[in-house]
Amino acid sequence: RMPTIRDIEIAGRHPQADGIRLEGVMEPTLTGVLLRSLRHGIHVTGRARNLLVSHCHVYRNTGIGIFLDGVNLHQAIIASSHVSYCRLGGIRITGGEIRNLQITGNDIEYNTNASLGVENGTEETAEIWIDAREGSIREGTIVSNTIQATATPGGANLRFIGAGPRGSHKVGMWTIAGNLIGSQSTNIHLTAGLGFAISGNYLYSGHERTILLEDCRAIALGSNCIGHNPDYGDRELSTGIRLVDCRDCTITGLLIQDALAGRNTVADAVPTRKEALVELVRCSRVTLSGCQLLEGTPAGLLVEDSDDVLVTGCTILDARRPPLMETAIRWRHSATPDGPRGCGVHACRLTNLDLPPTVSVSGNVVGPS
């Protein structure tokens, strides 16, 4: 009960050396600990309850910084710590049964192969990786962190993986709010998630996608800001949000601006492959309201093979001269009879609205194209 480790440094001298392993304990408390040059910094497994990790430095390890491995764990807090330069990820949770986990006020950075100078590293990584394909991981918050990385193939800043098929999602009831998230292939990647509230974050430099949601349900994507740092001039990365096979989702108050060049201008970045700033593909019961979709290339919004999609009160325009956005809204193969309403769209290169004749529109302010 309440094993306490504090104010010490643990450095590895063997490639398989882990820093601290916790198993079958109650109220383990780690404070002011430096864990470096190890395999895994903190490895928690088995049954553990009321974990506290605070004011720790987990630095430059070949494995995972903080690894929750098939753990049965309730009431855990990881706070006010640095987790950086760990090759296989910053915080990784695999399987088990977890409830009530808070990750707050941390600096979680550069936990990738590239950051440690590993050539040809094939492992997909994430700063925070939560994998519930076995077990269930619910009731958590990721709040007020800095989460950034070096872009790696298949990498993500935040990655959640649940278990399918639809209806048996095992990861959810999570809040992601007030974070600074950037510089990876994908900033936020959710697969088979159920019940996420994502708001108040600033997201930037997603080399492939800013947000990718696959087979998710009950997602509230709120007032996030997605853009670019003007200090870097023309070194921008094309932004984009994609929802595939999702249902019961809202996107509200979102501000997203594409790269001014309409493509990635950072050296060695992968080519842009998106069709619009926001893409809804095979989705149902999705509401997009009060959003600003700016300087999209080639389009602002794509709705494809989707039904019960409501688009209201959005501003979709291109202020570049000459404009690069071909069309503001592209609506394809959708069973939804009602198209965009009360939106402001203009300044597109080809046409402002590309809609089938079966889709009706009303109350939009459509400027010259």
DRENDO-492590 format. One record per residue (C-alpha): residue in three letters; x, y, z. Coordinates in pm, whole numbers, padded with zeros to 5 digits, always signed. Each point is the difference from the previous one (the first is absolute). Layout:
! residues N
alaXYZ...
//
This chain:
! residues 369
arg+00000+00000+00000met+00124+00341-00107pro+00357-00085-00105thr+00168+00336-00047ile+00300+00076-00219arg+00126+00357-00004asp+00298+00227-00065ile+00227-00257-00164glu+00155-00064-00341ile-00008-00339-00171ala+00228-00049-00302gly+00027-00321-00202arg+00322-00188-00071his-00159-00294-00186pro-00218+00012-00316gln-00281-00197+00173ala+00007+00205+00322asp-00331+00158+00099gly-00018+00280+00252ile-00296-00073+00230arg-00241-00295-00024leu-00328+00009+00193glu-00217-00308+00039gly-00270-00086+00250val+00036+00319+00200met-00241+00254+00149glu+00062+00376-00012pro+00353-00003-00153thr+00137+00354+00008leu+00293+00120-00213thr+00122+00358+00049gly+00312+00180-00115val+00156-00303-00169leu+00236+00015-00301leu-00010-00314-00219arg+00243-00002-00292ser+00198-00225-00236leu-00231-00293+00075arg-00230-00221-00203his-00337+00091+00156gly+00006+00281+00255ile-00307-00102+00204his-00166-00338-00066val-00334-00067+00172thr-00165-00341-00040gly-00250-00227+00171arg-00232+00146+00260ala+00087+00347+00126arg-00214+00277+00141asn+00030+00372+00071leu+00322+00061-00193leu+00162+00344+00037val+00288+00115-00223ser+00092+00364+00057his+00295+00232-00063cys+00204-00274-00165his+00240+00004-00295val-00014-00301-00230tyr+00271+00063-00256arg+00173-00168-00291asn-00101-00363+00035thr+00003-00266-00272gly-00348-00130+00080ile-00306+00179+00141gly+00012+00283+00251ile-00303-00102+00211phe-00144-00340-00095leu-00333-00126+00139asp+00011-00359-00117gly-00317-00208+00036val-00069+00169+00329asn-00311-00009+00215leu+00015+00354+00126his-00239+00261+00133gln+00067+00359+00110ala+00333+00084-00164ile+00157+00343-00048ile+00305+00086-00209ala+00072+00369+00056ser+00260+00276-00020ser+00268-00219-00155his+00234-00005-00298val-00018-00310-00220ser+00231+00038-00297tyr+00232-00179-00241cys-00136-00348+00067arg+00027-00196-00322leu-00325-00202+00011gly-00228+00269+00141gly-00051+00232+00292ile-00303-00150+00179arg-00132-00331-00131ile-00295-00199+00131thr-00065-00348-00136gly-00300-00211+00097gly-00120-00055+00354glu-00285+00169+00180ile+00052+00367+00078arg-00238+00259+00143asn+00065+00357+00116leu+00333+00097-00155gln+00117+00362-00009ile+00297+00114-00210thr+00041+00368+00077gly+00255+00280-00001asn+00281-00201-00160asp+00258+00066-00269ile-00006-00311-00226glu+00233+00042-00295tyr+00218-00168-00263asn-00078-00359+00092thr+00084-00145-00343asn+00265-00191-00188ala+00111+00310-00184ser+00050+00201+00317leu+00257-00253+00121gly+00175-00018-00335val-00113-00356-00072glu+00031-00072-00372asn-00274-00201-00172gly-00206-00044+00315thr-00320-00178-00105glu-00205+00023+00321glu-00301+00229-00008thr+00015+00233+00297ala-00212+00250+00187glu+00062+00244+00280ile-00309-00143+00170trp-00117-00340-00131ile-00309-00167+00149asp-00079-00346-00142ala-00322-00166+00117arg-00030-00276-00259glu+00018-00228+00304gly-00163+00114+00323ser-00164+00340+00046ile+00140+00345+00072arg-00255+00265+00099glu-00051+00314+00208gly+00307+00213-00063thr+00127+00349-00064ile+00294+00137-00198val+00009+00364+00102ser+00247+00289-00006asn+00298-00184-00147thr+00259+00085-00262ile+00006-00297-00237gln+00232+00025-00299ala+00238-00221-00191thr+00210-00059-00309ala-00207-00130-00291thr+00038-00375-00057pro-00179-00235-00245gly-00329-00107+00156gly+00065+00214+00307ala-00253+00196+00206asn+00009+00240+00292leu-00310-00165+00151arg-00119-00343-00113phe-00300-00189+00140ile-00091-00345-00134gly-00321-00170+00109ala-00148-00337-00084gly-00253-00053-00279pro-00240-00080-00143arg-00224+00303+00038gly-00187-00007+00328ser+00274-00166+00205his+00242+00291+00026lys+00225-00044+00301val+00167+00340+00023gly-00197+00313+00080met-00138+00245+00253trp+00310+00218-00051thr+00057+00375+00004ile+00286+00152-00202ala+00012+00371+00078gly+00235+00297+00028asn+00306-00169-00150leu+00263+00115-00247ile+00035-00287-00249gly+00227-00005-00304ser+00273-00124-00231gln-00090-00358-00086ser-00142-00190-00297thr-00344+00022+00165asn-00077+00215+00304ile-00305-00188+00135his-00094-00347-00129leu-00302-00185+00142thr-00112-00345-00117ala-00318-00160+00135gly-00043+00257+00277leu-00326+00065+00182gly-00061+00329+00181phe+00274+00262-00035ala-00016+00374+00072ile+00283+00181-00183ser+00014+00377+00048gly+00220+00299+00075asn+00313-00147-00156tyr+00245+00161-00240leu+00110-00250-00264tyr+00270+00053-00258ser+00243-00169-00240gly-00178-00324-00075his+00203-00128-00292glu-00286-00220-00126arg-00311+00087+00205thr-00083+00224+00290ile-00284-00221+00128leu-00096-00344-00130leu-00307-00179+00140glu-00085-00353-00117asp-00306-00202+00103cys-00069+00233+00293arg-00326+00090+00169ala-00117+00283+00226ile+00286+00241-00067ala-00032+00369+00091leu+00271+00187-00190gly-00020+00353+00132ser+00170+00338-00013asn+00351-00101-00096cys+00240+00220-00194ile+00195-00166-00281gly+00254+00210-00182his+00360+00105-00047asn+00278+00186+00176pro+00070+00320-00197asp+00359+00004+00126tyr+00080-00282-00244gly-00107+00196-00307asp-00068-00222-00296arg+00096-00322+00185glu-00355-00122+00051leu-00175-00335+00009ser-00336-00056-00163thr-00270-00058+00264gly-00304-00224-00013ile-00269-00186+00198arg-00143-00331-00121leu-00289-00204+00143val-00057-00345-00150asp-00284-00238+00100cys-00091+00221+00296arg-00343+00082+00140asp-00163+00223+00259cys+00268+00270-00017thr+00002+00378+00031ile+00263+00243-00130thr-00069+00341+00150gly+00190+00329+00015leu+00306-00140-00172leu+00256+00228-00165ile+00223-00167-00259gln+00227+00162-00257asp+00192-00180-00269ala+00356+00073-00112leu+00009+00317-00206ala+00180-00184-00279gly-00271-00268+00004arg+00257-00273+00060asn+00278-00098+00238thr+00298+00233-00034val+00212-00154+00277ala+00303-00186-00134asp-00048-00380-00027ala-00369+00014+00098val-00226-00253-00170pro-00218+00139-00284thr-00350+00115+00092arg-00266-00260-00084lys-00319+00151+00138glu-00305+00112-00198ala-00122+00266+00246leu+00079+00166+00331val-00284-00200+00157glu-00100-00335-00150leu-00304-00204+00105val+00005-00342-00166arg-00263-00270+00063cys-00120+00185+00309ser-00347+00043+00146arg-00166+00243+00240val+00275+00262-00009thr-00048+00370+00073leu+00248+00262-00121ser-00088+00346+00134gly+00159+00338+00066cys+00337-00096-00150gln+00252+00196-00204leu+00168-00201-00276leu+00258+00228-00158glu+00225-00034-00304gly-00086-00363-00066thr+00172-00183-00285pro-00155-00139-00212ala-00331+00043+00193gly-00126+00125+00332leu-00248-00277+00087leu-00060-00344-00152val-00313-00205+00082glu+00009-00342-00166asp-00220-00309+00034ser-00148+00145+00319asp-00350+00057+00133asp-00165+00224+00259val+00275+00259-00030leu-00093+00353+00111val+00225+00293-00101thr-00104+00339+00139gly+00150+00342+00067cys+00350-00072-00133thr+00239+00235-00177ile+00193-00167-00281leu+00215+00232-00207asp+00339+00062-00155ala+00178+00334+00053arg+00305-00099-00206arg+00060+00188-00322pro-00045-00169-00233pro-00222-00248+00189leu+00107-00364+00008met-00321-00149+00139glu-00189-00160-00289thr-00334-00025+00179ala-00120+00078+00350ile-00232-00299+00047arg+00010-00324-00198trp-00294-00233+00066arg+00018-00348-00158his-00219-00312+00011ser-00181+00113+00313ala-00347-00108+00109thr-00045+00328+00189pro-00259+00214-00182asp+00081+00320+00189gly+00326+00171-00089pro+00182+00291+00164arg-00213+00268+00163gly+00091+00348+00119cys+00364-00030-00112gly+00227+00260-00155val+00196-00137-00295his+00188+00189-00268ala+00327+00069-00182cys+00045-00349-00142arg+00198-00062-00316leu-00258-00217-00180thr-00337-00005+00180asn-00116+00076+00351leu-00240-00293+00038asp+00038-00336-00169leu-00323-00177+00094pro-00220-00263-00167pro-00343+00123-00115thr-00173-00209+00269val+00158+00207+00280ser-00178+00323+00095val+00160+00313+00143ser-00138+00313+00168gly+00108+00323+00165asn+00364-00017-00113val+00202+00307-00094val+00174-00108-00317gly+00250+00251-00138pro+00170+00008-00336ser+00229-00284-00102
//
